[in-house]
Amino acid sequence: NPTAANDKIIWVKRFLPEYARKRVIISHNKNLNAGDYLIDDNLRNGADKFAGKHIHFGSEEFPDWKTIIKFLDNNV
C-alpha cells in the first residue's frame, strides 16, 4: 500500500498523546528497530523478535486502543 506509512502517521497524530507522536518508527522489518514498545497487530515481519515490549494489538492483553493508551500512560 503506497499510502500506508502516511496513513499511520496521520492516525498517530490524531489519536495518540504527544509523547507517542515524537517516537514513531515505521519499518517493514520491525525487529531492526530499537525502542521500548512496538505496537503491532501480528507477529510477522520481526514483531515476535522485537527486543522491547511488543504490544500486540487485538490480543487478550491489548484488545483495543483504550487498553494500550492506559498501559502507556502508566509505563511511559
N, C-alpha and C positions, 0 to 999 in steps of 0.2 A: 504494500500500500504506500504510494508515494507521499501521502499526507499524514501518515501515522505519527511521525515524530512531532510535527507541528500540532496535530490534534491533541497529543498528550500534554504538550506544554500549555496549550490553551486550557485544558481541563485542570491541570495542576494550579494554574494562576486563578482559576475560578473557584476551586473547591478546597484547596489545602492552605494551611496557615503560611505566613511569611517565611518562617524558618525552613519549610519544605521547598518553597519556590526557589530558594537560592542554592539548593543542593541536589538538583535533578540531573541525573546522567541517563541518557538513553543509548542503549547498546544492544545489539543482537547477541553478543557473547557476554552474558551477564556475569559469569564467574571471573571475568577480567577486570571488573570494577572493584575498587576498594571503597568501603564505606561501612557504616554501622547497620543500615537497613536496606533491603531490597523488597519492593512491593511488586508482586507479580502474581498472575492467576494460574501459573502452571510451573512444572519442574523442568521444562525443556530449556535448551539453549544455555545451559550452565547455571540456571537458577538453583538447582539442587546442590551445586558445588560452591555457591557464594559463601565467602568467608564470614560475613556478618550474619545478622538475623534475617532470614527470609520470611517476610510477611506474606503468607500465601493467601491472597485474596480469594474469597469463596470457600475457604476451608472451615472446618468446625471451629477452630480458634479465631479466625478472622472472617466471619461470614459476610460482612458489609463494611462500608466506609466509616460508618459511625464507630464501629469497634476499633478500626485501625487508627482513626484520629484520637480516640480515647487512649489507646495504647501509646501512641507517640506523645501525646500531651503529658502522660505520666512518666515517660522514659527519656525525653529529649531535654 
